[in-house]
């Protein structure tokens, strides 16, 4: 089963970074609508993010969710580790009978392999901040919009892109 906690939490935090720039906050319902997700899922993901100081939640009528620190001080590794609770990317099968050199050593080998993979992923995520990620998304959006404008002009369609 594919674990969607990290990409979902990342989208939430990036959305909050946009709100941070505007000096505002979002509600869990707003975040859920932007994700096309159930607000209960959003609140479940907000709990560890709040525990780890990535977000701050304020209950009540005028409450909401905002970043707990500046986007340049939050790494993607922070978000990943917060919402996955140290869950490994892969898990070896442990119920294999030991009948040959492969089956006897596979669990240990796969454990070593996944540990190295996990460390490489965490190192890469530690190099990226929310601020950098938002800048990259904006660059991607600008390139997508420019390409769509070119295509509309090529086809002789009116250009009206948001």
LONUTI-131115 format. One line per field, with one value per residue: residue number from 1; residue in one letter; y, z, x of N, C-alpha, C in turn. Coordinates in Angstrom, 1 decimal. Each point is the difference from the previous one (the first is absolute). Layout:
<zafis>
tiba	NUM|...
timi	a|...
n_c2	Y|...
n_c3	Z|...
n_c1	X|...
ca_c2	Y|...
ca_c3	Z|...
ca_c1	X|...
c_c2	Y|...
c_c3	Z|...
c_c1	X|...
</zafis>
This chain:
<zafis>
tiba	1|2|3|4|5|6|7|8|9|10|11|12|13|14|15|16|17|18|19|20|21|22|23|24|25|26|27|28|29|30|31|32|33|34|35|36|37|38|39|40|41|42|43|44|45|46|47|48|49|50|51|52|53|54|55|56|57|58|59|60|61|62|63|64|65|66|67|68|69|70|71|72|73|74|75|76|77|78|79|80|81|82|83|84|85|86|87|88|89|90|91|92|93|94|95|96|97|98|99|100|101|102|103|104|105|106|107|108|109|110|111|112|113|114|115|116|117|118|119|120|121|122|123|124|125|126|127|128|129|130|131|132|133|134|135|136|137|138|139|140|141|142|143|144|145|146|147|148|149|150|151|152|153|154|155|156|157|158|159|160|161|162
timi	x|x|x|x|x|x|x|x|x|x|x|x|x|x|x|x|x|x|x|x|x|x|x|x|x|x|x|x|x|x|x|x|x|x|x|x|x|x|x|x|x|x|x|x|x|x|x|x|x|x|x|x|x|x|x|x|x|x|x|x|x|x|x|x|x|x|x|x|x|x|x|x|x|x|x|x|x|x|x|x|x|x|x|x|x|x|x|x|x|x|x|x|x|x|x|x|x|x|x|x|x|x|x|x|x|x|x|x|x|x|x|x|x|x|x|x|x|x|x|x|x|x|x|x|x|x|x|x|x|x|x|x|x|x|x|x|x|x|x|x|x|x|x|x|x|x|x|x|x|x|x|x|x|x|x|x|x|x|x|x|x|x
n_c2	-1.2|1.0|0.6|0.7|-0.3|-0.4|-0.5|-0.5|-0.4|-0.4|-0.5|-0.5|-0.4|-0.5|-0.5|-0.5|-0.4|-0.3|-0.5|-0.6|-0.1|-0.4|-0.5|-1.1|-0.6|-1.3|-0.4|-1.0|0.6|1.2|-0.5|-0.5|1.2|0.6|-1.0|0.4|0.3|-1.0|0.9|-1.2|-0.4|1.2|-0.2|-1.3|0.6|0.8|-1.1|-0.9|0.7|0.1|-1.3|0.0|0.9|-0.9|-0.3|1.0|-0.7|0.8|-0.5|-0.2|0.9|0.7|-1.3|-0.8|-0.2|0.1|0.4|-1.0|0.0|0.8|0.1|0.9|-0.1|-0.3|-1.2|-0.6|-0.1|1.3|0.3|-0.6|0.4|1.2|-0.1|-0.5|0.7|0.3|0.0|-1.2|0.3|-0.9|-1.2|-0.7|-1.0|-0.3|-0.4|0.3|-1.2|-0.4|0.0|1.2|0.3|0.0|-1.1|-0.6|0.7|-0.3|-0.4|-0.5|-0.6|-0.3|-0.4|-0.5|-0.5|-0.3|-0.3|-0.5|-0.6|-0.3|-0.3|-0.6|-0.6|-0.3|-0.4|-0.6|-0.5|-0.2|-0.1|-0.3|1.3|0.4|1.0|-0.8|-0.9|1.0|0.5|-1.3|-0.1|1.2|-0.5|-1.2|0.7|0.8|-1.1|-0.6|1.2|0.2|-1.3|0.1|1.2|-0.6|-1.0|0.8|0.7|-1.1|-0.4|1.3|-0.6|0.6|0.9|-0.9|0.0|-0.8
n_c3	0.0|-0.9|0.6|0.2|1.2|-0.5|-1.2|0.8|1.0|-1.0|-0.7|1.1|0.3|-1.3|0.2|1.2|-0.8|-1.0|0.9|0.4|-1.3|0.0|1.1|-0.5|0.3|0.1|-0.3|0.8|0.0|0.1|0.9|0.6|-0.2|0.3|0.9|0.0|1.2|0.8|0.7|0.2|-1.3|-0.3|0.9|-0.5|-1.1|0.4|0.6|-0.8|-1.0|0.8|0.3|-1.3|0.2|-1.0|0.7|0.1|0.9|-0.4|1.0|-0.3|0.2|0.6|0.3|0.0|-1.1|0.5|-0.8|0.6|-1.2|-0.3|-1.2|0.2|1.1|-1.0|0.3|-1.2|0.5|0.5|-1.2|-0.8|0.8|-0.1|-1.3|-0.2|1.1|-0.7|-0.7|-0.2|-1.0|0.4|-0.1|0.5|-0.7|1.1|-0.8|-0.5|-0.4|0.9|-1.3|-0.2|-0.6|-1.0|0.2|0.3|-1.0|-0.6|1.1|0.3|-1.2|0.0|1.3|-0.4|-1.1|0.7|0.9|-1.0|-0.5|1.2|0.3|-1.2|0.2|1.2|-0.5|-1.0|0.8|0.7|-1.3|0.1|-0.1|0.8|0.4|-0.1|0.6|0.7|0.1|0.2|0.9|0.5|0.0|0.6|0.9|0.1|0.0|0.9|0.6|-0.1|0.3|1.0|0.3|-0.1|0.7|0.9|-0.1|0.1|0.9|0.2|1.2|0.6|0.5|0.8|0.5|0.9
n_c1	0.8|-0.3|1.0|-1.1|0.4|1.2|-0.4|-0.9|0.8|0.8|-1.1|-0.4|1.2|0.1|-1.2|0.4|1.0|-0.9|-0.7|1.1|0.3|-1.2|0.6|-0.4|-1.1|-0.1|-1.2|-0.2|-1.1|0.7|0.9|-1.0|-0.7|1.2|-0.1|-1.2|0.2|-0.2|-0.8|-0.6|0.3|-0.5|-1.0|-0.1|0.2|-0.9|-0.5|0.6|-0.5|-1.1|0.0|0.4|-1.0|-0.4|-1.1|-0.8|-0.7|-1.0|-0.6|-1.2|-0.9|1.0|-0.1|1.0|0.6|1.2|1.0|0.7|0.7|1.0|-0.5|0.9|-0.7|-0.8|0.6|0.1|1.3|-0.1|-0.5|0.8|1.0|-0.6|-0.4|1.2|0.4|1.1|-1.1|0.5|0.8|0.8|-0.6|1.0|-0.2|-0.6|-1.0|1.2|-0.3|0.9|0.0|0.4|1.1|-0.9|-0.8|1.1|0.4|-1.1|-0.6|1.2|0.1|-1.3|0.2|1.1|-0.6|-1.0|0.9|0.7|-1.0|-0.4|1.2|0.0|-1.2|0.3|1.2|-0.7|-0.9|1.1|0.3|-1.3|-0.2|-1.0|0.8|1.1|-0.7|-0.4|1.2|0.4|-1.0|0.4|1.2|-0.4|-0.8|1.0|0.8|-0.9|-0.1|1.3|0.2|-0.9|0.6|1.3|-0.5|-0.6|1.1|0.7|-0.9|0.4|0.2|-1.0|0.9|-0.4|1.2|-0.3
ca_c2	1.2|1.2|0.9|1.3|1.0|1.0|1.0|0.7|1.0|0.9|0.9|0.8|0.9|1.0|0.9|0.9|1.0|1.1|0.8|0.7|1.2|1.0|0.3|-0.6|-1.4|-0.8|-1.0|-1.3|-0.1|0.6|-0.9|-1.2|0.3|0.1|-1.3|-0.9|-1.0|0.1|0.9|-0.8|-0.3|1.2|0.2|-1.0|0.4|1.2|-0.3|-0.1|1.2|0.9|-0.6|0.2|1.4|0.4|0.8|0.4|0.0|0.8|-0.5|1.0|0.7|0.8|-0.8|-0.5|-0.6|0.8|-0.6|0.2|0.7|0.5|-1.0|-0.3|-0.8|-1.3|-0.8|-1.0|-1.1|0.2|-0.4|-1.4|-0.8|0.3|-0.7|-1.4|-0.7|-0.9|-1.2|-0.2|0.0|-1.4|-1.0|-1.3|-1.1|-0.7|-1.3|-0.8|-1.1|0.0|-1.2|0.2|1.2|1.2|0.1|0.1|1.3|1.1|1.0|0.9|0.8|1.0|1.0|0.9|0.7|1.1|1.0|0.9|0.7|0.9|1.0|0.9|0.8|1.0|1.0|0.9|0.8|0.9|1.0|0.8|0.7|0.3|1.2|-0.4|-0.8|0.9|0.7|-1.0|-0.2|1.2|0.0|-1.0|0.6|1.0|-0.7|-0.6|1.0|0.5|-1.0|0.0|1.2|-0.2|-1.0|0.7|0.9|-0.8|-0.5|1.1|0.1|1.1|-0.4|0.4|-1.1|0.4
ca_c3	0.0|-0.1|1.1|-0.6|1.0|-0.3|-1.0|0.4|1.0|-0.7|-0.7|1.0|0.5|-1.0|-0.1|1.1|-0.3|-0.8|1.0|0.8|-0.8|0.0|1.3|0.4|0.4|-0.6|0.9|-0.4|-1.1|-1.2|-0.5|-0.5|-1.3|-0.9|-0.2|-0.4|1.1|1.2|1.0|1.1|-0.4|0.1|1.4|0.4|-0.5|0.7|1.4|0.2|-0.5|1.1|1.1|-0.3|-0.2|-1.4|-0.1|1.2|-0.2|1.0|-0.1|0.2|-1.2|-0.8|0.0|-1.3|0.0|-0.6|0.2|1.3|-0.2|-1.4|-1.0|-0.2|1.1|0.0|-1.1|-0.3|0.9|1.2|-0.3|-0.2|1.2|0.9|-0.3|-0.2|1.3|-0.2|-0.8|-1.1|-1.3|-0.4|1.1|-0.5|0.4|1.1|0.1|-1.1|0.6|-0.3|-0.7|-0.9|0.3|-0.2|0.9|1.3|0.2|-0.7|1.0|0.5|-1.2|-0.4|1.0|-0.2|-1.2|0.3|0.9|-0.8|-0.8|0.9|0.4|-1.2|-0.2|1.1|-0.3|-1.1|0.6|0.9|-0.8|-0.6|1.0|-0.5|-0.8|-1.3|-0.7|-0.5|-1.1|-1.1|-0.5|-0.8|-1.3|-0.8|-0.4|-1.0|-1.2|-0.5|-0.5|-1.2|-1.0|-0.4|-0.8|-1.4|-0.7|-0.3|-1.1|-1.1|-0.5|-0.2|1.0|0.9|1.1|1.3|1.0|1.4
ca_c1	-0.8|0.7|-0.2|-0.2|0.1|1.0|-0.3|-1.2|0.5|0.9|-0.9|-0.6|1.1|0.3|-1.2|0.2|1.1|-0.6|-0.8|1.0|0.4|-1.2|-0.2|-1.3|0.0|-1.1|-0.7|0.1|-1.0|0.6|1.0|-0.6|-0.5|1.1|0.6|-1.1|0.1|-0.8|0.6|0.5|1.3|0.8|0.3|0.9|1.3|0.4|0.4|1.5|0.7|-0.1|0.9|1.4|0.3|0.0|-1.2|-0.7|-1.5|-0.7|-1.4|-1.0|-0.7|1.0|1.3|0.5|1.3|1.0|1.3|0.6|1.2|0.2|0.1|1.4|0.4|-0.7|0.5|-0.9|0.3|-0.8|-1.4|0.0|0.1|-1.1|-1.2|0.2|0.3|1.1|-0.4|1.0|-0.5|-0.2|0.1|0.3|-0.8|0.7|-0.6|0.6|0.8|1.4|0.3|1.2|0.8|-0.8|-1.1|0.6|0.6|-0.7|-0.5|1.1|0.5|-1.0|0.0|1.2|-0.3|-1.0|0.6|0.8|-1.0|-0.7|1.0|0.2|-1.2|0.0|1.0|-0.5|-1.1|0.6|0.6|-1.0|-0.9|-1.3|0.2|0.5|-1.0|-1.1|0.6|0.0|-1.4|-0.4|0.7|-0.7|-1.2|0.3|0.3|-1.2|-0.9|0.6|-0.2|-1.4|-0.2|0.5|-0.9|-1.2|0.3|0.2|-1.3|-0.9|-1.0|0.2|0.8|-0.6|0.5|0.2
c_c2	1.2|0.9|1.4|1.1|1.1|1.0|0.8|1.1|1.1|1.1|1.0|1.1|1.1|1.0|1.0|1.0|1.1|0.9|0.8|1.3|1.0|0.4|-0.5|-1.5|-0.7|-0.9|-1.4|-0.4|0.5|-0.9|-1.3|0.2|0.1|-1.3|-1.0|-1.2|0.3|0.8|-0.9|-0.4|1.2|0.2|-1.0|0.3|1.3|-0.2|-0.2|1.2|1.1|-0.4|0.4|1.5|0.5|0.9|0.4|0.1|0.8|-0.4|1.2|0.6|0.7|-0.7|-0.4|-0.7|0.9|-0.7|0.4|0.7|0.5|-1.1|-0.4|-0.9|-1.4|-0.8|-1.0|-1.3|0.1|-0.4|-1.5|-0.8|0.3|-0.9|-1.5|-0.8|-1.1|-1.3|-0.1|0.0|-1.4|-0.9|-1.3|-1.1|-0.8|-1.5|-1.0|-1.2|0.1|-1.3|0.2|1.3|1.3|0.2|0.2|1.4|1.2|1.1|0.9|0.8|1.1|1.1|1.0|0.8|1.1|1.0|1.0|0.9|1.1|1.2|1.0|0.9|1.1|1.1|1.0|0.9|1.0|1.2|1.0|0.6|0.2|1.2|-0.3|-0.8|0.9|0.7|-0.9|-0.2|1.2|0.1|-1.0|0.6|1.0|-0.6|-0.7|1.0|0.6|-1.0|0.0|1.2|-0.2|-1.0|0.7|0.9|-0.8|-0.5|1.1|0.2|1.2|-0.5|0.6|-1.0|0.6|-0.7
c_c3	0.0|1.2|-0.5|1.1|-0.3|-1.1|0.4|1.0|-0.7|-0.7|1.1|0.5|-1.1|-0.2|1.2|-0.2|-0.8|0.9|0.9|-0.7|0.0|1.4|0.5|0.4|-0.7|1.0|-0.5|-1.1|-1.3|-0.6|-0.6|-1.4|-1.0|-0.4|-0.6|1.0|1.1|1.0|1.2|-0.3|0.2|1.5|0.6|-0.4|0.7|1.4|0.1|-0.5|1.1|1.1|-0.3|-0.3|-1.4|-0.3|1.4|-0.3|1.1|-0.1|0.1|-1.3|-0.8|-0.1|-1.4|0.1|-0.7|0.3|1.4|0.0|-1.4|-1.0|-0.3|1.1|0.1|-1.2|-0.4|0.8|1.3|-0.1|-0.1|1.4|1.0|-0.2|-0.3|1.2|-0.2|-0.8|-1.1|-1.4|-0.5|1.2|-0.6|0.5|1.0|0.1|-1.1|0.6|-0.5|-0.7|-1.0|0.5|-0.1|1.1|1.5|0.3|-0.5|1.0|0.4|-1.2|-0.3|1.1|-0.2|-1.2|0.3|1.0|-0.8|-0.9|0.8|0.3|-1.2|-0.2|1.1|-0.2|-1.1|0.5|0.9|-0.7|-0.5|1.1|-0.7|-0.8|-1.4|-0.8|-0.6|-1.2|-1.3|-0.6|-0.9|-1.3|-1.0|-0.6|-1.1|-1.3|-0.7|-0.6|-1.3|-1.2|-0.5|-0.8|-1.4|-0.8|-0.4|-1.2|-1.3|-0.6|-0.3|1.0|0.9|1.2|1.3|1.0|1.4|0.7
c_c1	0.9|-0.3|-0.1|0.2|1.0|-0.5|-1.2|0.5|0.8|-0.9|-0.6|1.0|0.3|-1.2|0.1|1.1|-0.5|-0.8|0.9|0.5|-1.1|-0.3|-1.4|0.2|-1.1|-0.6|0.3|-1.0|0.5|1.0|-0.6|-0.6|1.0|0.6|-1.1|0.0|-1.0|0.7|0.6|1.5|1.0|0.3|0.9|1.5|0.5|0.5|1.5|0.7|0.0|0.9|1.4|0.3|0.0|-1.2|-0.5|-1.5|-0.6|-1.5|-1.0|-0.5|1.0|1.3|0.4|1.4|1.0|1.4|0.5|1.3|0.1|0.2|1.5|0.6|-0.7|0.5|-1.1|0.2|-0.8|-1.5|-0.1|0.1|-1.1|-1.2|0.1|0.3|1.0|-0.4|1.0|-0.7|-0.4|0.2|0.3|-1.0|0.8|-0.5|0.5|0.8|1.5|0.4|1.2|0.7|-0.8|-1.0|0.5|0.5|-0.8|-0.5|1.1|0.5|-1.0|0.0|1.2|-0.3|-1.0|0.5|0.8|-0.9|-0.7|1.0|0.2|-1.2|-0.1|1.0|-0.4|-1.1|0.5|0.6|-1.0|-0.9|-1.3|0.1|0.5|-1.0|-1.1|0.6|0.1|-1.4|-0.4|0.8|-0.6|-1.3|0.2|0.3|-1.2|-0.9|0.5|-0.2|-1.5|-0.4|0.4|-0.9|-1.3|0.2|0.2|-1.3|-1.0|-1.2|0.3|0.8|-0.6|0.3|0.1|1.1
</zafis>
